[in-house]
Amino acid sequence: VVGAGVSCATTLRASSWIKLIENGINRCAALDVPQNWCDTTRMLLKQKSLDMLVHAAGLVHEKLVELGDFAAWLRLEFESFEVEDGSVIEALVALNAPLVTTNYDSLISTTVPNLKHITWQEKREVTRVVRGDDRRVLHLHGHWEKPESVVLGLKSYLSVAQNDHTQAVLRAFGVGSSFLFVGCSPDGLTDPNWGRFLEWLKKHDEDGEHEHWH
């Protein structure tokens, strides 16, 4: 499972999830969203609580969609990403294991051009990956080129967490193999999607025979 830390190691343009939300607030301000809305949303970020971060992200997501600017903002944030050092991604791909990422960028498929990306919404293609019929990188929280797939805020997190197919895929991976989390922050593994899934995995693997590494 590839997290934001890998993107930061691969390109100088990558930033933290908090920084991304801050950029979203700034984008809203530039689009003449009232100052009190911007100030209130920034205050949520300063509390450094995962719940507040997810709440702030949701507000940004909803506001940019309301303004019809969400897709344009994602393009602005991620289209210019360039591979500066692809060694970490190349090493992960060389493991020849299924790759899942929580990142929105294209850095993995840019570094390894024959490794295409798919999002959690593409059920047929995801099923082929699980069955071993195809090898692609699964964007569990969406990809910037498909704004409707992007998970940013509680409402969209719940869309993934309550999606039967996506959860079945994670369970298939978790029961049949071990997870190696690379570049994933501890907070990221307690988000409304991963947190719920890892609790399920812990409950159904009480003997701890399958190890998972972070």
ABEGO torsion letter per residue (X at the ends): XBBAAAAAAABAABBBAAAAAAAAAAAAAAAGBBAAAAAAAAAAAAAGBAAAAAAAAAAAAAAAAAAGAAAAAAAAAAAABBBABAAAAAAAAAAGBBBBBABABAAAAAABAABBBBBAABAAAAAAAAAGABBBBBBAAEBAABAAABBBEAAAAAAAAABAAAAAAAAAAAAABBBBBBGBBAAAAABAAAAAAAAAAAAABAAGABBBBX
